[in-house]
Amino acid sequence: MTRQNQAPTMKDVAKEAGVALGTVSKVVNGIPVGEEYRTRVENAIEKLNYRVNSYAKGLKSNKTYIIAVMMPNLVSPFFARLTDYINKALTQRKYRMLFYATDYDPEQEQEYVILAEQQKVDGIICLSYNPNLKVSENVPLVSIDRYFGAAIPCVASDNYSGGQLAAEKLIENGCRNLAFMRIGSRLTNEPNKRKDGFVNTCEVRGIPYTLKIVEDGTPYSAFEDFLQEHIKEGKLEFDGIFCVTDSLAHQILVSLDRLGIRVPQDVQIIGFDGAQYFGDMEYYCSTIVQPLEDIAETCVNMVLQDRSAKVPSLVCLPVSYAYGGTTRG
């Protein structure tokens, strides 16, 4: 029995479960114990309605058990799903997520870093568009897609291999004149390598290709104008297109339909990211799939690991191809 009108303590849980106080502490903190002991402790916690005092726990360990996560937005299926996986990975480790949507604004990113540091977060995971982002040396930072230097770990998909795979799939499906389309930041980042992998494969295989690359903020009409310029007598000059994201691929599909070009009969399209309708249904298009769950797990493991441990400056995770109706089956 617990003291009347007082919240149960860890000692109460230990007494109810018939185990040592240290065993309860291990279960609460996610440290492995024998299955029988873990079950007894969890049953006692449920029976007593015991709740961990996060504030007291933080004071004792000099931690807040909070990780700040910065993404451009949660509108994009890619960012939304990646954030969801990060949140799940943190929750499994008894951490909480403090989320900031930066809207691609470098200045806002820096302001959010300052806010996160004021909240005494235990680390930051970010997908940044600020090449000069400044973070205190006392706050572990893990970057997604943006390489800041040897001291800051970066986690990314193998974008170069993804570009190679997209070109290989289009060629394998009979395409003999390819186009690459990209809209994105002029900053140096890992996704830039998608073009490099695509170009390398085309040149090795002797396949002609055309690049259409525009910077963020350019009206989408630039792509539609590009497509129209390459339609001769009702036929598109290209028979295969690789788009740097699924979002762009979707827009290209809409334009081609409006121009009377059939997909995949007249031209085949491959995007990049692995975006799915409602998050877990059909793919928007045939696509190079990023391993979002693995990216999330890797980021969380790295931001929580001991600061004295050796950390690789870049971790590239393997991608895969998925059929989504915009290539020949």
C-alpha positions as CSV (number, residue, x, y, z in Angstrom):
1,M,0.0,0.0,0.0
2,T,1.2,3.5,-0.8
3,R,0.9,6.5,1.6
4,Q,-2.6,8.0,1.4
5,N,-2.9,11.0,-0.9
6,Q,0.7,10.7,-2.1
7,A,1.9,9.6,-5.5
8,P,3.6,6.2,-5.4
9,T,7.4,6.2,-5.4
10,M,10.0,3.8,-6.9
11,K,10.4,2.3,-3.4
12,D,6.6,1.5,-3.4
13,V,7.0,-0.2,-6.8
14,A,10.0,-2.3,-5.6
15,K,8.0,-3.4,-2.5
16,E,4.9,-4.3,-4.6
17,A,7.0,-6.2,-7.1
18,G,9.2,-7.9,-4.5
19,V,12.4,-6.8,-6.1
20,A,15.4,-4.5,-5.3
21,L,15.1,-0.8,-5.8
22,G,17.9,-1.0,-8.4
23,T,15.9,-3.5,-10.5
24,V,13.0,-1.0,-10.7
25,S,15.5,1.7,-11.7
26,K,16.8,-0.4,-14.5
27,V,13.4,-1.2,-15.9
28,V,12.3,2.5,-15.7
29,N,15.5,3.5,-17.5
30,G,15.3,0.9,-20.2
31,I,18.2,-1.2,-19.0
32,P,17.9,-4.9,-19.6
33,V,16.9,-7.2,-16.7
34,G,15.6,-10.7,-16.5
35,E,12.2,-11.2,-18.2
36,E,10.5,-12.3,-14.9
37,Y,11.8,-9.2,-13.0
38,R,10.8,-6.9,-15.8
39,T,7.3,-8.3,-15.9
40,R,6.9,-8.1,-12.1
41,V,8.1,-4.5,-12.1
42,E,5.8,-3.5,-15.1
43,N,2.8,-5.1,-13.4
44,A,3.6,-3.2,-10.1
45,I,3.9,0.1,-12.0
46,E,0.5,-0.5,-13.7
47,K,-1.1,-1.5,-10.4
48,L,0.2,1.5,-8.5
49,N,-0.2,3.9,-11.4
50,Y,3.4,4.9,-10.9
51,R,4.7,7.8,-13.0
52,V,8.3,8.7,-13.5
53,N,9.2,12.2,-12.3
54,S,11.0,13.4,-15.4
55,Y,12.0,16.7,-13.7
56,A,13.6,14.9,-10.8
57,K,15.2,12.4,-13.1
58,G,16.6,15.2,-15.2
59,L,18.1,17.0,-12.2
60,K,19.8,13.8,-11.0
61,S,21.3,12.9,-14.4
62,N,21.9,16.5,-15.6
63,K,19.6,15.7,-18.6
64,T,16.2,17.0,-19.8
65,Y,15.5,13.9,-21.9
66,I,14.4,16.2,-24.7
67,I,15.8,16.2,-28.3
68,A,15.0,19.2,-30.6
69,V,14.1,18.2,-34.1
70,M,14.2,20.8,-36.9
71,M,12.5,20.2,-40.3
72,P,11.4,22.6,-43.0
73,N,7.7,21.6,-42.6
74,L,5.3,18.8,-42.0
75,V,3.4,19.3,-45.2
76,S,5.8,17.4,-47.3
77,P,5.2,13.6,-47.0
78,F,8.9,13.0,-46.8
79,F,9.5,15.4,-43.9
80,A,6.3,14.3,-42.1
81,R,7.2,10.6,-42.2
82,L,10.8,11.1,-41.3
83,T,9.7,13.2,-38.3
84,D,7.3,10.5,-37.2
85,Y,10.0,7.9,-37.3
86,I,12.3,10.1,-35.3
87,N,9.6,10.7,-32.7
88,K,8.9,7.0,-32.4
89,A,12.7,6.2,-32.0
90,L,13.0,8.8,-29.2
91,T,9.8,7.6,-27.5
92,Q,11.2,4.1,-27.4
93,R,14.2,5.4,-25.6
94,K,12.1,7.4,-23.1
95,Y,13.0,10.8,-24.7
96,R,10.6,13.5,-25.9
97,M,10.8,15.5,-29.1
98,L,10.7,19.3,-29.3
99,F,9.8,20.1,-32.9
100,Y,10.5,23.2,-34.9
101,A,9.2,23.9,-38.4
102,T,11.8,26.2,-40.1
103,D,10.1,26.9,-43.5
104,Y,13.5,26.7,-45.2
105,D,14.4,30.0,-43.5
106,P,18.1,30.0,-42.4
107,E,17.6,32.9,-40.0
108,Q,14.7,31.1,-38.3
109,E,16.8,28.0,-38.1
110,Q,19.4,29.9,-36.1
111,E,16.7,31.4,-33.8
112,Y,15.3,27.9,-33.1
113,V,18.8,26.6,-32.3
114,I,19.1,29.3,-29.7
115,L,15.6,28.5,-28.3
116,A,16.5,24.8,-28.1
117,E,19.7,25.5,-26.3
118,Q,17.8,27.7,-23.8
119,Q,15.5,24.7,-23.2
120,K,18.6,22.7,-22.2
121,V,17.9,20.0,-24.8
122,D,20.1,17.0,-24.8
123,G,20.7,17.3,-28.5
124,I,19.5,18.5,-31.9
125,I,18.6,16.6,-35.1
126,C,18.1,18.9,-38.0
127,L,17.6,19.1,-41.8
128,S,19.1,22.5,-42.3
129,Y,19.3,25.1,-45.1
130,N,21.7,27.3,-43.2
131,P,25.3,26.6,-44.2
132,N,26.5,28.8,-41.3
133,L,24.4,27.3,-38.6
134,K,26.0,27.8,-35.2
135,V,25.4,25.3,-32.4
136,S,27.0,25.2,-29.0
137,E,29.8,22.7,-28.6
138,N,28.0,21.4,-25.5
139,V,24.9,20.4,-27.5
140,P,25.2,17.3,-29.7
141,L,24.1,17.9,-33.3
142,V,23.2,15.4,-36.0
143,S,22.6,16.7,-39.5
144,I,20.4,15.1,-42.1
145,D,21.6,15.5,-45.8
146,R,23.8,18.6,-45.0
147,Y,27.5,18.0,-44.4
148,F,28.9,20.7,-42.0
149,G,32.3,19.2,-41.4
150,A,34.2,16.3,-39.7
151,A,33.1,17.3,-36.2
152,I,29.3,17.1,-37.0
153,P,27.9,13.7,-38.1
154,C,25.7,13.8,-41.2
155,V,23.2,11.0,-42.0
156,A,22.0,10.6,-45.5
157,S,20.7,8.1,-48.1
158,D,23.2,7.0,-50.7
159,N,22.1,9.6,-53.1
160,Y,24.9,8.9,-55.7
161,S,23.8,5.2,-55.9
162,G,20.2,6.4,-56.1
163,G,21.0,8.4,-59.2
164,Q,22.8,5.5,-60.7
165,L,19.9,3.2,-59.9
166,A,17.3,5.5,-61.5
167,A,19.3,5.7,-64.7
168,E,19.9,2.0,-64.8
169,K,16.2,1.2,-64.4
170,L,15.2,3.6,-67.1
171,I,17.8,2.1,-69.5
172,E,16.8,-1.4,-68.5
173,N,13.2,-0.5,-69.4
174,G,14.2,0.5,-72.9
175,C,14.8,4.3,-72.5
176,R,17.4,5.7,-74.9
177,N,17.2,9.5,-74.4
178,L,17.0,10.7,-70.8
179,A,16.3,13.9,-68.9
180,F,17.2,14.9,-65.4
181,M,15.0,17.6,-63.6
182,R,15.9,19.3,-60.4
183,I,14.7,22.2,-58.3
184,G,16.6,22.8,-55.2
185,S,19.0,24.8,-53.1
186,R,22.3,26.1,-54.5
187,L,23.9,25.0,-51.2
188,T,26.2,22.0,-51.2
189,N,24.4,19.0,-49.8
190,E,24.1,15.2,-50.2
191,P,21.0,15.2,-52.5
192,N,23.2,17.0,-55.1
193,K,24.8,13.7,-55.7
194,R,21.7,12.3,-57.3
195,K,22.5,14.1,-60.5
196,D,26.2,13.0,-60.3
197,G,25.2,9.3,-60.1
198,F,22.6,9.7,-62.9
199,V,25.1,11.5,-65.2
200,N,27.9,8.9,-64.5
201,T,25.6,6.0,-65.5
202,C,24.4,7.7,-68.7
203,E,28.0,8.5,-69.8
204,V,29.3,5.0,-69.0
205,R,26.4,3.5,-70.9
206,G,26.6,5.9,-73.8
207,I,23.1,7.2,-73.3
208,P,22.3,10.8,-74.3
209,Y,20.9,13.0,-71.5
210,T,19.7,16.5,-70.9
211,L,19.7,18.4,-67.5
212,K,17.1,20.9,-66.4
213,I,18.2,22.4,-63.1
214,V,16.6,25.4,-61.4
215,E,17.1,27.0,-58.0
216,D,14.5,27.2,-55.2
217,G,12.0,29.9,-55.8
218,T,11.9,29.5,-59.6
219,P,8.3,29.2,-60.9
220,Y,7.3,25.7,-61.9
221,S,6.4,27.1,-65.3
222,A,10.1,26.8,-66.1
223,F,9.7,23.0,-66.3
224,E,6.6,23.1,-68.3
225,D,8.2,25.5,-70.8
226,F,11.2,23.0,-70.9
227,L,8.9,20.1,-71.7
228,Q,7.0,22.1,-74.4
229,E,10.3,23.1,-76.1
230,H,11.2,19.4,-76.4
231,I,7.9,18.2,-78.0
232,K,8.2,17.8,-81.8
233,E,5.1,16.9,-83.8
234,G,3.3,15.8,-80.7
235,K,6.1,13.6,-79.4
236,L,8.4,14.2,-76.5
237,E,12.1,13.9,-77.4
238,F,12.8,12.1,-74.1
239,D,11.6,8.6,-73.3
240,G,12.8,8.6,-69.7
241,I,12.9,11.3,-67.0
242,F,14.5,11.2,-63.6
243,C,13.2,13.8,-61.1
244,V,15.1,14.8,-58.0
245,T,12.1,14.3,-55.8
246,D,8.7,12.6,-56.0
247,S,7.0,16.0,-55.5
248,L,8.6,17.3,-58.7
249,A,7.8,14.0,-60.5
250,H,4.1,14.4,-59.5
251,Q,4.1,17.9,-61.0
252,I,5.8,16.7,-64.2
253,L,3.1,14.0,-64.5
254,V,0.3,16.6,-64.3
255,S,2.0,18.7,-67.0
256,L,2.6,15.8,-69.3
257,D,-1.0,14.8,-69.1
258,R,-2.0,18.3,-70.0
259,L,0.4,18.2,-72.9
260,G,-1.1,14.9,-74.2
261,I,2.0,12.9,-73.4
262,R,1.3,9.4,-72.0
263,V,3.1,7.9,-69.0
264,P,4.6,5.3,-69.1
265,Q,3.7,4.6,-72.8
266,D,5.5,7.6,-74.2
267,V,7.8,8.5,-71.4
268,Q,8.8,6.8,-68.2
269,I,9.4,8.7,-65.0
270,I,11.3,7.9,-61.8
271,G,11.2,10.1,-58.7
272,F,13.2,10.1,-55.5
273,D,12.1,9.7,-51.8
274,G,9.6,6.9,-51.8
275,A,6.5,9.1,-50.9
276,Q,3.3,7.2,-50.5
277,Y,-0.4,8.2,-50.5
278,F,-1.6,8.5,-46.9
279,G,1.9,7.6,-45.8
280,D,1.6,3.8,-46.3
281,M,-0.3,3.1,-49.4
282,E,0.6,3.2,-53.1
283,Y,3.7,5.2,-54.3
284,Y,3.1,8.5,-56.0
285,C,5.3,7.3,-58.8
286,S,8.1,4.8,-59.6
287,T,10.7,6.0,-57.2
288,I,14.1,5.6,-55.4
289,V,13.1,4.9,-51.8
290,Q,14.9,6.5,-49.0
291,P,15.2,4.2,-45.8
292,L,13.4,6.7,-43.5
293,E,13.1,4.5,-40.5
294,D,16.8,3.6,-40.7
295,I,17.7,7.3,-41.1
296,A,15.7,8.1,-38.0
297,E,17.1,5.3,-35.9
298,T,20.7,6.2,-37.0
299,C,20.1,9.9,-36.1
300,V,18.7,9.1,-32.7
301,N,21.4,6.6,-31.9
302,M,24.1,9.1,-32.8
303,V,22.6,12.1,-31.0
304,L,22.3,10.1,-27.8
305,Q,25.6,8.3,-27.8
306,D,28.4,9.1,-25.5
307,R,30.2,12.3,-26.5
308,S,33.6,10.7,-26.2
309,A,32.7,8.0,-28.7
310,K,34.2,8.2,-32.2
311,V,31.5,9.4,-34.6
312,P,31.7,9.0,-38.4
313,S,31.4,12.4,-40.2
314,L,29.1,10.9,-42.9
315,V,26.8,7.8,-42.8
316,C,25.2,6.8,-46.1
317,L,22.3,4.3,-46.0
318,P,21.3,2.2,-49.0
319,V,18.3,3.1,-51.2
320,S,16.1,0.8,-53.2
321,Y,13.8,1.1,-56.3
322,A,10.0,0.7,-56.1
323,Y,7.6,0.4,-58.9
324,G,4.9,3.1,-58.8
325,G,3.1,2.9,-62.2
326,T,5.2,5.5,-64.0
327,T,7.6,3.0,-65.5
328,R,6.9,-0.1,-67.5
329,G,6.3,-2.9,-65.1
